[in-house]
Amino acid sequence: MDQLAIPRLTLQGSPRDIGQAHGETFRPLVQDNVKTYFAIFAHYAGLSREQVLSRASLFIPVIQQFDTDLFEEIRGIAEASGNQLEEIVAINSRTEIMFKETPHLGECTALAATPEATASGHTLLGQNWDWMPKLDGHMLLLTIKQKGQEEKPTVLTYTEAGIVAKIGMNSAGLGVCVNLLVSDSTRVGLPFHILCRGILSSFSMGEALGKIFNHQTGASANYLIGHMDGEAIDIETNPSGVEYLYSQDGTLSHANHFESRLPVPDEGRKIFPDTILRSCRSGKFLAQQRGEISVEILQTILQDHFNYPSSICRHPDTRAHELEQVQTNASIVMNLTERTMWICEGNPCKGGYTAVPLV
């Protein structure tokens, strides 16, 4: 039985219908998310409301050019939630709106195991989504049945209220986990969360990779992509380029620093050095369990407390300012072969996982 407290909704119809149902059903959460992020923009980047709206307007044509259906969905969220279009664009572009003023906080740890490394012969992805405790309670689980100008797969995504996608999988057997990366260059480009939805709206891994390699991104990020047919690949992006990581032994792990050949200054290692420990430690555990990796093994890795509180299972450092604390707000494991998502709300050391089928 589903014991999740997180709000859930199935969205279907035209792109505008999908957005309006999202905005209307979760109107208070969307409005609170906008309010919270505008406070975060002010705290970290010193941006006034007018400056945020001005920055957001720069991303409107970028999103429209990438996917007109998705832009109409964003417009629908804004209309039904009682927010300005630029406010919803701002939270969907939150990583880019802040530009170089990235919070000095460690974030997520992501894992993948393909059939040669798993006990079942299935493809598995997993990650802890680490972010501010203040944003806990702003999350949604959305099933999106898309009917736009182009045929697209059904998407199951764990995301924030008002944001079109984050971690998830689709009916074509493709899934994505994500990590923040930081370098010294940022610009107006395709927003991180918009690209997440673009990946999840792809029927194949090749289509997803094409969207990444053919669109300039605005900020640095990492996308760990898997497919039920037995592949996983890790893509690191930066406004100046894109590179990939591929494992011959069927396991991949990633945190918040660059590991590919991409020639960019890696600010992540300086800002949150625990990223090295989380990446190395999770990779070591995957190697130790190779051939026996299961959903339960990934869940156990995601509970690890080495270097507490800045561990894989992250806990807030209460000495820090409220907006500078980070915790694991959710832990997610996906079996792409069975198209099932396992979710633990909050720290996985404290709670259990609930299975959620794609449809």
C-alpha positions, -999 to 999 in steps of 0.1 A, spaced: 0 0 0 12 35 -8 21 53 24 36 84 9 26 117 23 39 136 -7 11 151 -29 5 131 -61 -14 139 -92 -18 125 -127 -18 152 -154 -31 147 -189 -45 167 -218 -30 195 -238 1 212 -225 -19 241 -212 -44 217 -195 -15 199 -178 0 232 -165 -34 245 -153 -42 213 -134 -7 215 -118 -11 251 -108 -47 249 -96 -44 217 -76 -12 228 -59 -18 266 -59 -7 272 -22 24 250 -26 34 268 -59 29 302 -44 49 293 -13 77 278 -35 78 311 -54 80 331 -22 107 309 -7 129 310 -38 127 347 -41 139 349 -5 168 325 -15 177 346 -45 178 377 -22 199 359 4 225 343 -18 226 366 -49 214 399 -35 187 400 -62 156 421 -58 123 409 -70 126 432 -101 160 418 -109 148 382 -106 119 389 -129 142 406 -154 166 377 -154 137 352 -157 124 371 -188 157 362 -206 149 325 -204 115 327 -219 126 327 -256 151 299 -247 124 277 -233 100 285 -262 126 275 -288 134 243 -270 99 231 -265 68 252 -272 45 226 -255 66 228 -223 64 266 -224 26 264 -227 26 241 -197 46 267 -177 21 294 -188 -7 272 -176 10 267 -141 13 305 -138 -23 312 -148 -39 287 -125 -16 293 -95 -21 331 -96 16 338 -103 32 359 -130 46 340 -159 81 353 -150 78 340 -115 72 304 -127 99 307 -152 122 319 -124 117 288 -102 121 266 -133 153 285 -140 164 288 -104 198 273 -109 206 297 -137 189 328 -121 215 327 -93 243 324 -119 276 322 -100 260 330 -67 255 293 -60 248 283 -24 280 269 -8 262 237 0 269 201 -9 241 183 -28 231 150 -43 248 117 -47 236 96 -77 242 59 -86 236 35 -115 239 -2 -121 233 -20 -153 225 -57 -159 261 -70 -157 263 -56 -122 228 -63 -108 215 -95 -92 183 -94 -113 198 -83 -146 177 -51 -144 188 -15 -148 188 5 -116 192 42 -108 192 59 -75 200 92 -57 196 112 -26 181 146 -33 198 170 -9 186 205 -5 174 230 20 151 218 49 130 249 42 120 234 8 109 201 24 72 199 20 72 217 -13 76 184 -33 52 167 -57 51 133 -75 36 138 -109 25 114 -136 23 133 -168 5 119 -198 16 143 -226 -5 152 -257 12 180 -275 24 188 -310 47 158 -309 42 124 -294 60 120 -261 62 92 -234 44 93 -201 66 107 -173 68 100 -136 88 127 -119 97 137 -84 98 175 -85 91 208 -67 58 225 -68 56 247 -100 87 230 -115 81 208 -146 105 180 -138 135 168 -118 143 131 -110 122 106 -129 116 79 -155 93 74 -184 72 48 -202 100 42 -227 121 28 -199 144 58 -196 153 75 -163 175 103 -150 192 113 -118 209 147 -114 237 166 -96 247 202 -93 281 211 -107 298 245 -103 323 262 -126 334 298 -131 312 305 -162 274 309 -164 252 325 -190 216 325 -203 210 291 -217 187 261 -215 176 258 -178 186 227 -159 150 217 -149 138 223 -185 164 199 -197 154 174 -171 119 174 -186 134 172 -221 153 141 -212 122 125 -196 102 134 -228 126 113 -249 118 79 -263 154 67 -265 188 74 -249 200 87 -282 172 112 -284 180 124 -248 217 128 -255 209 147 -287 189 173 -266 219 177 -242 246 179 -269 226 202 -292 215 229 -267 237 252 -248 230 251 -211 231 281 -188 247 264 -157 268 234 -150 250 202 -141 253 164 -142 227 140 -157 230 103 -149 208 86 -176 198 50 -177 177 28 -199 158 -4 -192 176 -22 -221 208 -22 -201 227 10 -205 237 40 -183 258 70 -192 267 101 -172 267 135 -189 285 166 -174 274 199 -189 288 234 -187 279 265 -208 312 260 -227 308 223 -234 295 187 -227 314 155 -218 305 120 -208 315 92 -185 308 55 -193 316 25 -172 326 -9 -187 317 -28 -155 281 -16 -152 284 8 -123 285 46 -121 284 71 -92 285 108 -92 284 137 -68 290 175 -72 324 178 -90 335 173 -126 350 139 -133 352 139 -172 376 154 -196 357 187 -197 383 214 -194 366 238 -169 376 252 -135 359 230 -110 346 252 -82 325 223 -67 356 207 -51 364 239 -33 329 248 -23 318 214 -10 349 191 -7 327 163 7 316 157 -29 349 137 -33 341 115 -4 305 108 -14 315 100 -50 344 77 -40 326 60 -12 295 52 -32 316 40 -61 335 17 -38 303 2 -24 290 -4 -59 323 -22 -69 321 -43 -37 286 -55 -46 290 -58 -83 270 -88 -96 247 -87 -65 234 -51 -67 197 -48 -60 172 -21 -51 179 -28 -15 217 -25 -19 213 10 -35 190 19 -6 216 8 19 244 28 1 221 59 2 219 55 40 256 58 46 267 83 73 305 85 68 316 122 73 283 130 90 265 153 87 280 160 52 275 123 43 257 105 15 227 105 38 230 142 46 218 159 77 216 196 84 244 214 101 225 234 127 253 258 132 246 273 98 220 299 88 186 284 80 190 291 43 225 275 44 216 242 58 212 211 36 196 177 43 184 147 23 148 157 15 142 124 -3 159 92 -14 149 76 -47 157 43 -64 143 34 -98 141 -1 -114 138 10 -150 132 -26 -162 101 -29 -140 94 9 -144 90 12 -106 102 41 -84 110 36 -48 108 67 -26 117 75 9 106 109 21 133 125 42 165 108 53 166 71 43 182 63 77 150 73 93 122 59 71 113 32 46 109 32 9 75 30 -9 72 15 -43 54 36 -69 47 21 -104 50 44 -134 13 40 -142 
